[in-house]
């Protein structure tokens, strides 16, 4: 499992439309479980959607359409890519992934051995403090694509 960071490759970090497109994830058939959210959409419908929910569970097409309509900044969030073969109810049986708030002794996504938090997820993308993002994955092609798209990456 790899954890790879990007923080100096472009401005406007954590605008996820670009990230999904760069990594060619905007064409994959996933459920996107988005948790631990702090985000600032421009459009009221997305402000309400995020403000009223502790998490979002969207298909790739729903996420891409939302971001095409309002490509706002995600200050904090964990994006877990879960194959669409899973049922929503089954996905939500597990603890939700987190990035910002965790107790001592819990998994620390910044420094502990990298692992994907949701048991069904194939990868996770973390939007962190609006200034950098990181990917956790064991998909070597995806990691290589990340390195090509974000050449000033840091691998930890």
C-alpha positions as CSV (number, residue, x, y, z in Angstrom):
1,X,0.0,0.0,0.0
2,X,1.3,3.4,-0.9
3,X,0.6,6.9,0.4
4,X,1.7,9.7,-2.0
5,X,1.3,13.4,-1.4
6,X,1.0,16.4,-3.7
7,X,1.2,19.9,-2.3
8,X,3.2,22.1,-4.7
9,X,2.1,21.1,-8.2
10,X,-0.7,23.6,-8.7
11,X,-2.9,26.2,-7.0
12,X,-6.4,25.6,-6.0
13,X,-5.8,22.3,-4.4
14,X,-8.6,20.0,-3.6
15,X,-10.8,21.1,-6.4
16,X,-11.7,17.5,-7.1
17,X,-12.9,17.7,-10.7
18,X,-9.3,18.2,-11.8
19,X,-8.0,15.4,-9.6
20,X,-10.6,12.9,-10.8
21,X,-9.9,13.8,-14.4
22,X,-6.1,13.7,-14.0
23,X,-6.2,10.3,-12.4
24,X,-8.9,9.0,-14.8
25,X,-11.2,8.2,-12.0
26,X,-14.1,10.2,-13.5
27,X,-14.9,7.3,-15.8
28,X,-14.7,4.5,-13.2
29,X,-17.9,2.9,-11.9
30,X,-17.6,3.6,-8.1
31,X,-19.6,4.7,-5.2
32,X,-17.8,7.6,-3.7
33,X,-18.1,7.7,0.1
34,X,-17.1,11.2,1.1
35,X,-16.6,11.8,4.8
36,X,-15.1,14.2,7.3
37,X,-16.1,17.0,5.1
38,X,-15.4,20.7,5.3
39,X,-16.2,22.3,1.9
40,X,-17.4,25.6,0.6
41,X,-19.7,25.2,-2.5
42,X,-20.9,28.3,-4.3
43,X,-24.3,27.0,-5.1
44,X,-26.9,26.7,-2.3
45,X,-28.1,23.2,-3.2
46,X,-24.6,21.9,-2.6
47,X,-24.2,24.0,0.6
48,X,-27.4,22.4,1.8
49,X,-26.4,18.9,0.7
50,X,-23.0,19.0,2.5
51,X,-24.3,21.0,5.5
52,X,-27.1,18.6,6.2
53,X,-25.0,15.4,6.0
54,X,-22.1,14.0,7.9
55,X,-21.1,12.0,4.8
56,X,-22.1,11.8,1.1
57,X,-22.5,8.6,-0.9
58,X,-22.5,9.4,-4.6
59,X,-22.0,7.4,-7.8
60,X,-19.1,8.6,-10.0
61,X,-21.6,10.2,-12.4
62,X,-23.4,12.0,-9.6
63,X,-20.0,13.3,-8.2
64,X,-18.7,14.3,-11.6
65,X,-22.0,16.1,-12.5
66,X,-21.9,18.0,-9.1
67,X,-18.3,19.1,-9.7
68,X,-19.1,20.1,-13.3
69,X,-21.9,22.3,-11.9
70,X,-19.9,23.7,-9.0
71,X,-16.2,22.8,-8.8
72,X,-15.8,24.1,-5.3
73,X,-12.9,23.6,-2.9
74,X,-12.9,20.7,-0.4
75,X,-10.9,21.9,2.6
76,X,-11.0,18.6,4.4
77,X,-12.5,15.3,3.1
78,X,-11.8,11.6,2.6
79,X,-13.0,10.2,-0.8
80,X,-13.3,6.5,-0.6
81,X,-13.7,4.8,-4.0
82,X,-15.9,1.7,-3.6
83,X,-16.9,-0.6,-6.4
84,X,-20.5,0.0,-7.5
85,X,-21.2,-3.7,-7.0
86,X,-21.7,-3.0,-3.3
87,X,-25.1,-2.0,-1.9
88,X,-25.3,1.4,-0.2
89,X,-26.6,-0.2,3.0
90,X,-23.6,-2.6,3.1
91,X,-21.2,0.3,2.6
92,X,-22.6,2.2,5.6
93,X,-22.3,-0.8,8.0
94,X,-18.7,0.2,8.7
95,X,-17.1,3.1,10.6
96,X,-16.7,6.1,8.3
97,X,-13.2,7.1,7.2
98,X,-11.7,10.2,8.8
99,X,-8.9,12.6,8.3
100,X,-9.2,15.5,10.6
101,X,-10.3,14.2,14.0
102,X,-9.0,11.1,15.6
103,X,-8.2,10.0,19.1
104,X,-4.8,9.0,20.4
105,X,-4.4,5.3,19.6
106,X,-6.6,5.4,16.5
107,X,-5.2,5.0,13.0
108,X,-3.4,8.2,12.0
109,X,-3.7,8.6,8.3
110,X,-0.8,11.0,8.1
111,X,2.0,8.9,9.7
112,X,0.8,5.3,10.4
113,X,1.5,2.6,7.9
114,X,-0.7,3.5,4.9
115,X,-4.0,1.7,4.7
116,X,-7.4,2.3,3.2
117,X,-9.9,2.9,6.0
118,X,-13.1,1.6,4.4
119,X,-12.9,-2.2,3.9
120,X,-14.6,-2.1,0.5
121,X,-12.7,0.8,-0.9
122,X,-10.1,0.3,-3.6
123,X,-8.4,3.7,-3.0
124,X,-8.8,6.8,-0.9
125,X,-8.0,10.4,-1.7
126,X,-7.6,12.8,1.1
127,X,-8.2,16.6,0.7
128,X,-6.2,18.0,3.6
129,X,-6.4,21.6,4.8
130,X,-7.0,22.8,1.3
131,X,-3.3,22.9,0.7
132,X,-2.4,19.3,-0.3
133,X,-3.9,16.0,-1.1
134,X,-2.8,12.5,-0.8
135,X,-3.7,9.2,-2.3
136,X,-3.6,5.8,-0.6
137,X,-3.7,2.9,-3.1
138,X,-1.9,-0.3,-4.0
139,X,-2.7,0.1,-7.7
140,X,0.7,0.7,-9.2
141,X,-0.8,2.2,-12.5
142,X,-2.8,4.7,-10.5
143,X,0.2,5.6,-8.3
144,X,2.3,6.1,-11.5
145,X,-0.4,8.3,-13.0
146,X,-0.4,10.3,-9.9
147,X,3.4,10.8,-10.1
148,X,3.1,11.9,-13.8
149,X,0.3,14.3,-13.0
150,X,1.9,15.7,-9.9
151,X,5.6,15.5,-10.5
152,X,6.6,17.3,-7.3
153,X,5.0,14.4,-5.3
154,X,6.3,13.1,-2.0
155,X,6.0,9.4,-1.3
156,X,5.8,8.4,2.4
